């Protein structure tokens, strides 16, 4: 079972995909107001300008100016003016260490509450995904100080081998300890009240008490359970006199190995007294009870427990049981829970959206067949980030997809060369709302909610040189946009609006030519691997010739590069 956060981390460490990190031009402009900019001292110590990776799967806003981006190569920040990457270390960090650096790795999850922020890191040991732990700060707004943010590093939550009967709620439950970070990756996180909640696949659903600084594994129903009470029903007593939940076993292995898909947590959302958890077997709604009770008479104790209800396909009309994203919409006094639901193991499941407007009593579906990665909801608006683009709806039933983002700045040559949108965020901190998107080809911000005016942020290998990327280029695998794959040509500065592109095969026969007029064209200088008859060229070596003026002191001249096409 794959999701975008799993896929992009796998691709991150493949040789081909590393080439994609050397992608197009970073625009230093933004439609967000320039409230402040990081000082030179900050840049020199723990931040540097620009993105390190075009894979942007997480975007969170903070304060009145900050926007945090989780990328395939670490943490990045937009300060209202420019984008910076946070310096990382490849050295090991001990659990509980305070540091101004963060671990090396991709970022599958960011959680923000006020100026408190948690960032999850992960990587790949060559065969399987590995959780690299979490950095936690209680003062992320200190990024404007020259000393930077003080992070507390929390190693990836694991169990001791002896954690076979842990406590929760009113008693104890039997569990299979998860003792390694492999397949234990924090794919989602949520900060609310006293807790940091994490969904960590094999690590299950966990919560970290921000005050006591303790982790707690949160048991959820087994696959065949419609509900689970952690407030009562601990009717079995073991040989140590502990009250045990009878018939229950927390086990994130596959069902064929005696485990439960519903113990593989992938998404989490918390509001009020309610926690929602998406797994590989549906959606779980938990009502948290935290109150003093008298039991027996005259004896008062604090009841801290959860009552779970489990929803799954086909019984509850979800489109699919693999739940990769959750969001809450509040509008006109009604609360809607949105879920990105994918097909898991049961025949008949399909990709799409599943949603409830009555707390889980009934479920409806939308965008069936679409691979949805994330949902953003605000007032009447709902945005769904998907394999085919960003969708928008005003009623949850009628949807329209955005056109791919093109930077409208004159001669920017910036364009998002992919249909895929991993995440979106509505930023209402300005008088005119802005819309952020994260993709496999960079991040972009629009000054309107129609996506007609974009500023794009992408990695830049060499701002002054002409080069093609990715190189080698596959028209079937790279920069898939509208059914075509593209190679992009980075030119550095161009002062003339007329650019000539010629492509020759190894025998120096011209196979393609095109003249760009930037008075009429916005977007990248690119090629889809087809000749002038629209036929895909053969595998081999090709020579790229572009004619343009790199400065006002020079006339247009030819620049050459070599490109390998491998279909």
N, C-alpha and C positions, 0 to 999 in steps of 0.2 A: 504494500500500500504506500503510494507515494503522494506527497504534496509538494507545493512549490518550495517550502523551506527545506524539505529533504532533498529535492531535486537540485536546487541551486547549490547546496553545499556539496553534493556529489560532483557536480560539474566544476565547482571551484577548483578542485584538485586534479582534474584531468588536464592533460597537456594541451588539448585543443582549446578548451575553454579559458585557459590562462591567456591565450592570445586575445580573447574578447575583452580582457581587462584593459588592454591598450587601445581604448576607443576614444571617441571623438572629442571635440573641443569643449572645454568648460567655459561657459559664459559667466563672467563675473558680475553681470547685471541681474537685477531682480525687481519684480514689481512690488515686493514687500518694502516698507519704508526702512530707510537706513537709520534705525534707532541708535545703534551703536555698532562698532566693529572691534573685533579682537585686536588687542595691542600687539605690537611687534614682539614685546617680551613674551607674551603668551604663545605666539607662533613659534618662537625660538625654543620654548621649553616643552610644551606638550601638544601643540597643534601645528599643522602645516596646511597651507591652502590647497584646496582641490580634493577630488574624490580619488580613492585608490581602486575602486571597483564600480562597475556599472550595474551590478546586481543590487537593487535596492528593494528589500522586502518588508521593511518596517519604517514608518514615519510617525513621529509623535511630536506634538507641539507643547511648549512650556513657557510660562510667563508671558510677557508682552512682546517677545521678539524671537525666542529661540525655537528652532525646529531641529529635532534629532532624527538622524537617518541610520538605520541598520543596514549595512552592506555586506557583500560577500567577502570583504577584506577589512572589516572593522567598523568602528563607530565614527560617524561624521556629524557635522553641525552646520546649520545655516543660521547666521546671527542677525538676519534681516537685511544683509547686504551681500555676503560672500559665503562660500562653503569651505569648511576646514575638515581635515581628517585628524582624528585623535591618535596620538602616538601610542604604539603598543610595544609589548615586550614578548620575546620568545622564551624568556627565562621562566622557570616555575615560580608560582606565587603560592605561599602557604595559606591555608584556610584561616580567615580572620585577619590577614595582613592588611594594613593601611598603605595605599599607594596612590601616586598621581598618574600611573600608567594603567593600561588595561591589557588583558591577555590577547595574544594573537588568535585570530579566528574569525569566521563569519558570525553574523548576528541574526539568529532566528526570532528573537523576541526582545521588545523594550516595553517597560511599564513605567508610567508617570503618574504621580499624585502630588500636586503642588510643586515644591522643589525637591521632592524625593523621587529618585529614579533607580530602576533596576535594569541591567542589561545582561542578557544571556549570550554566551559564546559557545561555538561548537566547531568541530572539524571532522577529519576523516583519518582513520589509521591505515587506510589502503583498502580495507574491505568492508568497514562498517562505520556508521556515524558515531561520534564520541562527543559527549558533553564536556565542555571546557570550563564550566562553572558560571558564576554570576558575579557582577560587580554591583554594589549597592552604595548609593550616596544619599545623604539627607539634605544636601545643599548643592544641587546641580547648577543653580544660578551663579555659583562662585566661578563658573567658567570665565567670567569677565575679569577675574583677578589673575595677576601674573603668576601666582603660585598654583593656579589651576584647581581642579576638583579633587577632593579627598575621597577616594573610593575604599570601601571595605570589600575584600575579595571573599566570596563564599564558594568553596569547592562544589562541584556537582553533587547534589544530594544523593547519598547512597546509604544503604543499611549495613549494619554489622551482621555477620553470619548468625549471631545469636538472637537477632530481632525476628523471631518466629512467632511471638505472641505479643505484639505491641498494644498499647492502650489507645482508646479513643472513646470519647463520649462517656457513657456510663459503665463501660467495662473494657474487655479485651477481645481481640479477634486474631485468628490464625492467618499467617501471611508467609509468602515466599520472599525472603530478603533479596533485594536488588543490590548487589555488592560491588558493581563495577559501573564506570561511566559509559561503556559501550552500549549503543542502542538506548542510552539514557540521556536524551537531549531535551532541553527546555525549549519547546516549540512555541509556547505562549506563556505570558505572564500578566498578572493583573494586581495592582496595588489598590487596596481599599481598607480603610479603617486601620486596625492594628496588624494587618497581615499583608504579606506578599504571597499571592497564589501562583503556582506554577503547574503547567501541564507538560510532563516530561516523558511521554511515550512509555518505555519500559519502566521508568521511574514513577509512573502514575500521576495522580493528583496529589500535590503537597502544598503545605502552607508554612510560611516562616513568620514567627511572631516578632515584629519589629522592636518590641520592648524587651521581651525575655531572650530574644535572639536564639530561639530554638526552632528546629524543623519538626514537622509533624506530617506523617503519611495519612492521607484522608481516604478511607475505604469507600468504594462506591458499589452499587449492586453488581452481582454476578450476571453473566449473560442471560440466564434464565429467570432472573428476578425482575418483576415490575416495580418493586419498591424495596427500600431497606431502611430500617430504623436504627439509628445509633444512639437513641434516647432510652430505649427499653428493649426487652426481649433477650437480655443476656442471661438466659435460663440455665446454662450449663456451667458447671464448676470443675476446674481442672485440679490436679493433684497438689497444686500450690494454693488452692483456695480462691483462685481468681474467677470472676464472673465472665464467662466466655459466650460469644455470639454463636449459637449452635448452627451447624451446617454451612458456615461461611468460611471461605478461604480466598484471600487476596492473592491472585496469581496472574501476572501479565503475560504469561506464555500463551501461545496459540491454543485454541480449543482442542486440537488434535493431541496436544501435549498436556491436556488437563487444565489449561488456563482459560482466560476470559478476555475477549476483545474489549469489553467494556472497562477493563482495568488499564488499557492503553490510552492515556489521556493526551489530547492534542490541542484543545482550546479551552479557555476558561473566561468567565465573565461574572462579575459580582456587582450587586446593587442592593441597598437596603439590607434585609435579612435573607436574601436569596443569592445562591451561587448556581451558575449554569456551567456544566462541564461537557465538552464534546469529546467523544472517544471514537474508537474503531467499531463500536457497536451502538451508536446512537447518541442521544442527548440525555443528560441527567440534570434534574432540577432539585436543588437541595434547599430546604428551609432551615436556617441556622437558628437554634434556640440557645439563648444566653441569658439565663434568669435564675434567681434564687427560688428554690423550692423547699417545702417542709416535708421531709420524709426520713424517718417516721415523725409523728407529731412532736414538736419541740426541738427537732433536729433540722437545722437549715443547712443547705449545701448549694453550691453554684452548679447549675445544670448548663453544660457547654457541649452541645451535640448537634447533629444534623439529621433531618428526615428527608430521605431521597425518594424521588419518583423517576423511573427510567422509561424513556420513549425510544422506540426503534421501528424500523421498517420490518414488515409491512403493517404491523398492528396500528401504528399511529400516524400513518400517511406521510412520513418523511420520504424525500426522494431517494435517499441513500443513507447508509449507516455510518459512513466515515465522515466525521464532522471536523472540518479543518479551520473553521472560523465562526465567531459569534459576535453579535452586535445588538445593542438595545436602542430602540427608537421611541421617543416620547413625543406625542403630538395630539393636541386636542383632548388632553386628559387620558389618553389611551397609551398603553405600553405594548410595543411589539418586539418580540425577540426574533432576530434573523440568524439563520445558520447556513453556512456554506456546506452542503451535503453532497458527498460523492458516493459512488457505488463501491461497496466492500465485497462481501462474499455471497450474499443472497441473490439468487436469480431474480431479475425484474428491477433491481436498483438502477437508478440513473443519476447522473450529475445534475446539479441545479441548486436552487435556493429552497429552503424550508422555513416557514415562519408561523408563529402563533401570536394571536392578539388576546388570548384569554388565559395566559399563564401556563400553557401546555395542554389544556383540556382538548383543544382541537388544533390541527396543523394543516396548513395549505402549502402549495409549492408554486414556484415560478422559475422562469428561465431554464426549463428542463432541457437537458443536453449540453448546457454550458458548464465548462470547468471553472467554478468560482473559487477564488483564493481568499478573498476577504470582503467584508462589508463595512461601510461607513454610513451612519444614519444621523440626520440632524433635522429636527422639526419635521416638515413634510417630505424632505428629500432623502432618498436612499441611493447610495452608490455601491455597485457591485464590481469588484475587480476580477477580471476573468482572463482566460486564455485568448479570447477574441477581442479584448479591449475593456474599456470602462463603460459600464451601463449606468443609466440614471432613470429613476422613476419618481413620480409624485404620488402614486397610489398603491405601489407594490404589485400591480397587475399589468400595467402598460409600461414598456421599457424602450429606451432608445440608446444606441451605442455611440460613443464619441469617435470622431475621426482621430487617427494617430496624431500625436503632438508634433508640431513643426514650430520652431522658434521664429517669431515674427519680426525680430530685430533685423534691420536691414543688413544683408550680407553676413548674417551670423553663420550660415552653413550648418546649423544644428537641427537635427531631426531625430526623433525616437524611431529607430529602425526595428520595430517589433510590434506585433499586435498585443503581446502579453502585458497586462498590468497586474502587478502583484498586490498593490495596496493603494489606498487613497485616503486623504485627510482633508476635511473642510476647515479652513482657517478663517475664523470670523473676528480676529483681533483688530482688523482695520475696518474703516467705514465701508469699504467695498470688500466682500469676502474673496479669499483666494482659495484655489483648489490645487492640492498637491497630488502627484501620482508617483509611485515607484515602480520601475519596470526592470527587465533584464538588460536594458540598454540605457540606463541612467534614470535620473529624477527630473521632474518638470513641475513648474508652478504656473497656473493660469490666473490672470487678473479678473476673470469672469467665470461664471459657473457653466458656460457653454463650451469652453475649451477652444475659443477662437483666438486667444492671445497668450502664447506660451513663452516662458523662458526656460531653457533646458540646461541641466548640469550633467556633464559626463567627464570621464577620465580623459586625460590628455598626456600622451607619451612624450612628445616634443613639440612645443608650441610654434617652433620656427621652421620645422622640416616638412617636406612632402613625403608621405608614405601611405601605403594601403593597409587596411586591416579589416577583418582578420586576414592573415596571410600565413599559411595556406587558407584558401577560401572554398567553402562548399555551398553552392546555391541551394542545396537541400537541407542544410543544417544551420546556417548562420543568418542572423538578422532577418528572420521570417516576418514579412510584412505583406499582407494582402495576397498570400499564396506564393510570393516570390522571396528568394533569398538575395541579400545585397552585400557587396563589399563597398566600404566607404573610403574615400580618398581625402586625407588630411593635407591641407595646403599651407597651413600657417597663414600669414597675412596676405590678403588680396586687396589691391586698391582699385583695380579695374573691374567693371561689371560684366565683361565678356570673357568667358573661360572656355577654352577648347579642350575636349577630351578625345583622345585616340587610343585604341587598344589593338595591339598586334600579336599574332601568334609567334611561335618560335622561329618560323620561316620568314618573319617580318612581313607577313601579309596582314593588311588591316581587316579586322573582324568587326569593329564597332567604332562609331564616332558620334559625338554629340556636342553641341555648342550651348552652353548655359548663359542665359541673360538674366543677371540678378536684379535687373529692373522689373522683371516679370516673374521671377522665381524665388521662392523661399524654400530652404531645405538643404540637404547634403548633396555633395558631388558623389555620386554612387553609380554602381553598375550591377545588374542582375545576372550576369554571367551568360547573357544571350547575345548572339550576333545580330547583324542588322536585319536579318530575316526572322528574328524572334526565336531562333533555335538555340538551345543550350550548347555552348562550346564544349569541345572535348577536354578531357583531363590533360594537363600539361602546363608548361611555362608560358606566360604572357607578359608582354612589355607594355607598360602604361606610360603614355605621354600626355602631359597637361601643359597648356600654355596660359600664363597669367603674369601679371606684374606684381612682385612681392613688396614693392615700396614705391613711393611717389618719385623717387630718384632713378627708377629703372623702368625701361620699356618692357612690355610683355616678352617673356622668354619661355623656352621649353624646359620642363622638368620630367625626369624619367624615373621609373621604378619597375621592379620585377615582381610579378604576382604568380603564385602557384594555384591552379584550380584543381581541386580534387572533389569529384562528385560522389 
